[in-house]
């Protein structure tokens, strides 16, 4: 899916990782920790965004479909259209758990939660 | 496309980056420098593999379709089914050039060269 702002560039995963994530109010809510790739197809399975946490503790990792990350140049980051409550209720886990095995169990739940179109059957 | 060895795991881009790349004879020929993601869709545009070079000089960067990288656990790396001559003749450029703008001009050439199925129209 194209980003909402219609950006057409290719982007290096190494640059996506570490990019800040903002809510629609413009508050920074986290950053991209990693991008999980699907080995079975040519797809990006999801981005992993770290939210919250203090001094490295209690940080939660949320898998977000790639299509939910809207890059805005003025912020040099992604805007995600989520309220605080939506974020609190969203699927989250530790980063190892999110990328264990084939990731596909959580994938269904994640795409449903964000109402993102599935790239698989 | 599934990897030739049928791996089903999801894989973190941060782990793909830095993975060694081997030819079918088992010789290490390079490593994955980055993975370029398509902002316009949910796809992996290509992996960027650095080949050759000595003391950081003259290294060439080759865009390779994701489907050409066959992960083999015994090697802890990707095997790419290319001869030296095929590699020498393959599309290559500096890493900035490969990820400039939308990457799509080079993309056609790359997918044709490796006879990889196009994920776009």
Boltz contact constraints between the chains, C-beta under 6 A:
constraints:
  - contact:
      token1: [A, 2]
      token2: [B, 40]
      max_distance: 6.0
  - contact:
      token1: [A, 3]
      token2: [B, 39]
      max_distance: 6.0
  - contact:
      token1: [A, 7]
      token2: [B, 39]
      max_distance: 6.0
  - contact:
      token1: [A, 8]
      token2: [B, 40]
      max_distance: 6.0
  - contact:
      token1: [A, 8]
      token2: [B, 102]
      max_distance: 6.0
  - contact:
      token1: [A, 9]
      token2: [B, 39]
      max_distance: 6.0
  - contact:
      token1: [A, 9]
      token2: [B, 102]
      max_distance: 6.0
  - contact:
      token1: [A, 10]
      token2: [B, 36]
      max_distance: 6.0
  - contact:
      token1: [A, 10]
      token2: [B, 45]
      max_distance: 6.0
  - contact:
      token1: [A, 10]
      token2: [B, 99]
      max_distance: 6.0
  - contact:
      token1: [A, 10]
      token2: [B, 102]
      max_distance: 6.0
  - contact:
      token1: [A, 10]
      token2: [B, 103]
      max_distance: 6.0
  - contact:
      token1: [A, 11]
      token2: [B, 37]
      max_distance: 6.0
  - contact:
      token1: [A, 11]
      token2: [B, 39]
      max_distance: 6.0
  - contact:
      token1: [A, 12]
      token2: [B, 34]
      max_distance: 6.0
  - contact:
      token1: [A, 12]
      token2: [B, 36]
      max_distance: 6.0
  - contact:
      token1: [A, 12]
      token2: [B, 99]
      max_distance: 6.0
  - contact:
      token1: [A, 13]
      token2: [B, 13]
      max_distance: 6.0
  - contact:
      token1: [A, 13]
      token2: [B, 35]
      max_distance: 6.0
  - contact:
      token1: [A, 13]
      token2: [B, 37]
      max_distance: 6.0
  - contact:
      token1: [A, 14]
      token2: [B, 34]
      max_distance: 6.0
  - contact:
      token1: [A, 34]
      token2: [B, 12]
      max_distance: 6.0
  - contact:
      token1: [A, 34]
      token2: [B, 14]
      max_distance: 6.0
  - contact:
      token1: [A, 35]
      token2: [B, 13]
      max_distance: 6.0
  - contact:
      token1: [A, 36]
      token2: [B, 10]
      max_distance: 6.0
  - contact:
      token1: [A, 36]
      token2: [B, 12]
      max_distance: 6.0
  - contact:
      token1: [A, 37]
      token2: [B, 11]
      max_distance: 6.0
  - contact:
      token1: [A, 37]
      token2: [B, 13]
      max_distance: 6.0
  - contact:
      token1: [A, 39]
      token2: [B, 3]
      max_distance: 6.0
  - contact:
      token1: [A, 39]
      token2: [B, 7]
      max_distance: 6.0
  - contact:
      token1: [A, 39]
      token2: [B, 9]
      max_distance: 6.0
  - contact:
      token1: [A, 39]
      token2: [B, 11]
      max_distance: 6.0
  - contact:
      token1: [A, 40]
      token2: [B, 2]
      max_distance: 6.0
  - contact:
      token1: [A, 40]
      token2: [B, 8]
      max_distance: 6.0
  - contact:
      token1: [A, 42]
      token2: [B, 43]
      max_distance: 6.0
  - contact:
      token1: [A, 42]
      token2: [B, 44]
      max_distance: 6.0
  - contact:
      token1: [A, 42]
      token2: [B, 66]
      max_distance: 6.0
  - contact:
      token1: [A, 42]
      token2: [B, 119]
      max_distance: 6.0
  - contact:
      token1: [A, 43]
      token2: [B, 42]
      max_distance: 6.0
  - contact:
      token1: [A, 44]
      token2: [B, 42]
      max_distance: 6.0
  - contact:
      token1: [A, 45]
      token2: [B, 10]
      max_distance: 6.0
  - contact:
      token1: [A, 66]
      token2: [B, 42]
      max_distance: 6.0
  - contact:
      token1: [A, 99]
      token2: [B, 10]
      max_distance: 6.0
  - contact:
      token1: [A, 99]
      token2: [B, 12]
      max_distance: 6.0
  - contact:
      token1: [A, 102]
      token2: [B, 8]
      max_distance: 6.0
  - contact:
      token1: [A, 102]
      token2: [B, 9]
      max_distance: 6.0
  - contact:
      token1: [A, 102]
      token2: [B, 10]
      max_distance: 6.0
  - contact:
      token1: [A, 103]
      token2: [B, 10]
      max_distance: 6.0
  - contact:
      token1: [A, 119]
      token2: [B, 42]
      max_distance: 6.0
